[in-house]
């Protein structure tokens, strides 16, 4: 029996970037969930706020090229009122049989100035 390998299965590296304080003071907040270095295709990202799934930002099937590790990003944009309602913002990523979560706390985002 011949087994064909489709290449290595690489888990995505996930980073979650919070909005800047300047953006929030301007009336909106955009979070970015960055996925990089994964293979094969098939990563799905979704958003949660305080443990409840948010439908505006996902889930989204993230795609890229076939031959190299993939990179993608997904955004969640909220108005200032909705941003202030939540505390824990999470990006959940499912890639084949592996899942991972990255979270940020609103109270720790952009409020400190030196």
Secondary structure, DSSP 8 states (H G I E B T S, - for coil): ---------B--EEEEE---HHHHHTTEEEEEEEEEEEBSS-EEEEEEETTEEESTT--EEE---SSS-EEEEEEEEEEHHHHHH-SEEEEEEEETTEEEEEEEEGGGSS----
